Amino acid sequence: MITLQDCQQLDATDPLRPLRELFSIPPGVIYLDGNSLGAMPKSAAARAAQVVTQEWGRDLIKSWNSAGWFHLPQRLGNQIAPLIGAGQDQVLATDTTSINLYKVLSAAISIAKQDSPQRRVILSERSNFPTDLYIAEGLCQAQGFTLKLVEPEEIDAALDGDLAILMLTHVNYRTGAMHDMAAVTAAAHAAGALVVWDLAHSAGAVPVDLLGAGADFAVGCGYKYLNGGPGAPAFLWVNPKHSERFWQPLSGWWGHAAPFAFIPDYQPAPGITRYLCGTQPMVSLALLECGLDGFKAAETLGGMAALRAKSLALTDLFIALVEQRCHGHGLGLATPREHAKRGSQVCISREFGAYAIVQALIARGVIGDFRAGDGAAHKDILRFGLTPLYIGFEEVWNAVEQLRQVLESAEWQRTEFKWQNAVT
């Protein structure tokens, strides 16, 4: 039987506990939605003011040089690189995840057409994040490819001679299930296919080793576990063996070899820089840097290995407490129990009422979110992201206690919790 005192003792001995002081979390709030939007670093407001009032307001256009604006996508990319197992000058912080996926998937299609023109299938999971599937669907229509969707257990059987590209999200947004990146990439390569990974629910939460896995392309999100702020720039990575094989399709001036030569024809920049497109949003990039500074602070406390260990301990605790204290209320576990197959979130399934239960929890100051099922095969999901940079063990206890009370009192059945907002 796990007690509140057990959780308090875990907090008292947690070497990562000081990192919480880097973030602004409202009093009385237990924030378990960092897998959707990370908490605000305390440094973010002052940094935004500095960019607006000094770098823009005082120094004006000089700041492209004096404040280092022009090279910020590369500099932040180099800060992200160690978190995803990439090398220096291989990552860019730029644009959105959807736009970056369009770029790298287009490049992968170009490589596939050249190397294996008979292969015309892009394979993904049916439960992949929808924007990834939408981008792939549009490119397939434009390029004469076919998008094939399967269940996770069907991936191996679908690695056949027609497959050009395997496109997967490393950690599933809906369940928290995590792929074995190295094994999946090796199997796809053995079948003659390229692999594109979406790291939106991985980067900053679980260790990733793109180079070690031999991956081909990757994209990811800046505003989830990287805490870059709403709509923060995303990132992309291209294996160096592919980076100069083709232009990316959005051949804008920032990706030109000499952007200020202003010549009429496009000449792509060397390496990863060619994956830039247009002028970048400096305020947003500056805020992303505040989020990345949290990982600099974590390096002295064990880095990603320590964050992963705490993440697993938090999610183990959450699962155990739900099963211990909320038994008999129709809850199921959608997230894998096995550590090697779990990201940094716990997803609880329920036949009905999941949305209202989440809303009742939010009213009590426990913020998670809801994901709808897709018919008989999948139930609705109560989703809780446990960000090891700022979530503590006592908070997990208190969150589950609030869940228990919401269920036992049937508070979630109140009318105000059933009206569905635009963002769930």
Secondary structure, DSSP 4 states (H G I P E B T S, - for coil): ---HHHHHHHHHT-TTGGGGGGEE--TT-EE-BTTTSPPEETTHHHHHHIIIIIIITTTGGGHHHHT-GGGHHHHHHHHHHHHHT--TTSEEE-S-HHHHHHHHHHHHHHHHHHH-TT--EEEEETTS-HHHHHHHHHHHHHHT-EEEEE-GGGTGGG-STTEEEEEEESB-TTT-BB--HHHHHHHHHHTT-EEEEE-TTTTTTS---HHHHT-SEEEE-SSSTT---TT---EEEE-TTTTTTS--S---GGGBSSTTT--SS--BPSGGGGG--S---HHHHHHHHHHHHHHHHHHTTTHHHHHHHHHHHHHHHHHHHHHHHSTTSS-EE-S-SSGGGB-SEEEEEESS-HHHHHHHHHHTTEE-EEE---STTS-EEEEEE--TTT--HHHHHHHHHHHHHHHHHTGGGSGGGTSPPS--
